[in-house]
Amino acid sequence: MFLDELIPVVKELIQQPIAFTGGFFSGLLRLNLHDDPVKSWIDQQTGSSSYTPPVAETSNGKSTSPQSISID
C-alpha cells in the first residue's frame, strides 16, 4: 500500500536522477527558482537567459463592474 505511492517517485528518480535531486533539494530548502541568485545560476548553467515569467491575468475573465443575477 505504501509502496504503491512510492513507485512514481522511484521511476522519476531512475529516469532523471540529477534533475530529481536538484528539484528535491530546492523544495527541501524552499528555494524559489525565480529569485535572482538561483535564476542567474540556472541561466549560467543553461547558457541562456530566455526565461520570461508567466503573465498573470488581472481580470481572470471577470468584469470590474457589478453584475446582476436573477434567482428563480
ABEGO torsion letter per residue (X at the ends): XAAAAAAAAAAAAAABAAAAAAAAAAAAAGBBAABAAAAAAAAAAAGBAABBBBBBBAAGGBBABBBBBBBX
